[in-house]
Amino acid sequence: MSLYSELSDNDLFLLLKKEDQRAFAEIYERYHSILLNYTFKKINNPLEAADIVQDVLIKIWNKRHDLVLRSSLTSYLFRAIRNRILDLFAHQEVEEKYLHTLQYLLNHATPSDYLIREKEIQKAIDHEISLMPERMRLIFQLSRNRNMSNAEIANELELSVHTVDTQIKRALRQLKAKLGQFTHLFFTLFL
């Protein structure tokens, strides 16, 4: 078989549907930089851009059996990126409303109201942290409670910095998903 870099997008897509990991690797290699540049230009946030591109590319692997291209692979990828960016903007708009509401509540709450809410929030956060897998919980606690950098945590636990970074991101996503109503407060307290 010819080199994967010489295959057309359509051929790579057909191989992808047959669970060919090298075809996926070629798609990833072919489009990652292009999609990252495009996404960054739209949202001007390198970390968010990288997450969006990573999620879209992983999604094509995870949903490879169900994917149907109505046009080209390029069109599909850029459409998927555009949709994720629109979701991000919608989420940011909702988050801003929550923060405005929080600011209003903080400005009009009595000290005892604030303390009660803070204790409830902290209790909910502590509970969710206790449910995390052991390594994730340890990494997250070292990062947030002892204010250690990712490099320091990686050195202490003999892990790669990338692993530490990934575990912290997953912990934050898990907390955000689980805490729902407290999300805006969580990010105010922990980020």
C-alpha positions in Angstrom: 0.0 0.0 0.0 1.2 3.5 -0.7 2.3 5.9 2.0 -0.5 7.4 4.0 0.7 10.9 3.3 0.0 10.4 -0.4 -3.6 9.2 0.2 -6.5 11.5 -0.5 -8.7 12.7 2.4 -11.5 10.4 1.1 -9.2 7.4 1.1 -8.0 8.2 4.6 -11.6 8.6 5.8 -12.5 5.2 4.4 -9.5 3.6 6.1 -10.5 5.5 9.3 -13.9 3.9 9.2 -12.1 0.5 9.1 -10.3 1.4 12.3 -7.0 2.1 10.7 -5.0 4.0 13.3 -2.4 5.1 10.8 -5.1 6.8 8.7 -6.3 8.6 11.8 -2.7 9.6 12.6 -2.3 11.0 9.1 -5.5 13.0 9.3 -4.4 14.3 12.7 -1.0 15.3 11.3 -2.5 16.8 8.2 -5.1 19.0 9.9 -4.0 19.7 13.5 -1.9 22.8 12.8 -4.3 24.2 10.3 -7.3 23.8 12.6 -5.3 25.1 15.5 -4.4 28.3 13.6 -7.9 28.8 12.5 -9.4 28.3 15.9 -6.9 30.5 17.6 -7.6 33.3 15.1 -11.3 33.0 16.0 -11.1 32.9 19.8 -7.6 34.3 20.6 -7.1 31.8 23.5 -4.3 29.3 22.8 -5.4 26.8 25.5 -9.1 26.9 24.5 -8.1 26.6 20.9 -5.9 23.5 21.6 -8.7 21.9 23.6 -11.3 22.5 20.8 -9.1 21.1 18.1 -8.1 18.1 20.2 -11.7 17.4 21.1 -12.8 17.6 17.4 -10.0 15.3 16.2 -10.6 12.8 18.9 -14.3 12.8 18.2 -13.7 11.7 14.6 -11.9 8.7 15.9 -14.4 7.9 18.6 -17.4 8.3 16.2 -15.6 6.9 13.1 -18.2 4.1 12.6 -21.2 6.6 12.6 -19.6 9.4 10.7 -21.0 10.3 7.3 -19.3 12.9 5.2 -21.8 14.9 3.2 -18.9 16.9 1.6 -15.2 16.8 2.2 -13.3 15.9 5.3 -11.9 19.4 5.3 -15.4 20.8 5.3 -16.5 18.5 8.1 -13.5 19.4 10.3 -13.9 23.2 9.9 -17.7 22.9 10.4 -17.1 20.9 13.6 -14.6 23.5 14.8 -17.0 26.4 14.0 -19.8 24.6 15.9 -17.5 24.1 19.0 -16.5 27.8 18.8 -20.2 28.8 18.8 -20.9 26.5 21.7 -18.0 28.1 23.6 -19.3 31.6 22.9 -22.8 30.6 24.1 -21.3 29.1 27.2 -19.3 32.2 27.9 -22.4 34.3 27.6 -24.2 32.1 30.1 -21.2 32.2 32.4 -21.1 36.1 32.2 -24.8 36.1 33.3 -24.0 33.9 36.3 -21.0 36.1 37.3 -23.2 39.2 37.1 -25.8 37.4 39.3 -23.1 36.3 41.7 -21.7 39.8 41.9 -25.2 41.2 42.7 -25.7 38.5 45.4 -22.3 39.2 46.9 -23.0 43.0 46.9 -26.4 42.5 48.6 -25.7 39.5 50.9 -25.2 39.9 54.6 -22.0 38.5 56.1 -23.8 35.5 57.6 -25.5 34.7 54.2 -22.1 34.8 52.6 -20.6 32.4 55.2 -23.4 30.0 54.9 -23.1 29.9 51.1 -19.4 29.6 51.3 -19.6 26.6 53.6 -22.2 24.9 51.4 -20.1 25.4 48.3 -16.9 24.3 50.0 -18.7 21.2 51.4 -20.0 20.3 47.8 -16.5 20.9 46.4 -14.8 18.8 49.0 -17.3 16.0 48.5 -16.7 15.9 44.7 -12.9 16.0 45.2 -13.2 13.0 47.5 -14.9 11.1 44.7 -12.1 11.6 42.2 -9.7 8.8 41.4 -6.8 8.7 43.8 -4.1 10.1 41.5 -6.3 12.8 40.1 -7.3 13.9 43.6 -3.7 13.9 44.8 -2.5 16.0 41.8 -5.4 18.4 42.1 -4.9 18.9 45.9 -1.2 19.5 45.4 -2.0 22.1 42.8 -4.8 23.9 44.7 -4.1 23.3 48.3 -0.3 23.5 48.4 0.0 25.9 45.4 2.5 23.7 43.7 3.3 24.2 40.0 2.7 21.5 37.5 6.4 21.0 37.2 6.8 20.6 40.9 4.0 18.1 41.1 5.5 16.1 38.2 8.8 16.1 39.9 7.5 15.0 43.3 5.2 12.3 41.8 7.7 11.2 39.1 5.2 12.0 36.3 5.4 14.0 33.1 4.3 17.6 33.3 1.8 16.8 30.5 0.2 14.0 32.7 -0.1 16.5 35.6 -1.6 19.1 33.3 -4.1 16.6 31.9 -5.1 15.3 35.3 -5.8 18.9 36.5 -7.8 19.7 33.4 -9.9 16.6 33.9 -10.4 17.3 37.6 -11.6 20.8 36.8 -14.0 19.5 34.0 -15.3 16.8 36.4 -15.9 19.4 39.2 -17.5 21.8 36.7 -19.8 19.0 35.4 -20.7 17.7 38.9 -21.2 21.1 40.6 -23.6 22.6 38.0 -25.3 25.3 40.1 -22.1 26.2 41.8 -19.9 26.3 38.7 -19.6 30.1 38.6 -18.7 30.1 42.3 -16.3 27.3 41.8 -14.3 29.0 39.2 -14.3 32.2 41.2 -12.8 30.4 44.2 -10.4 27.9 42.5 -9.1 29.6 39.3 
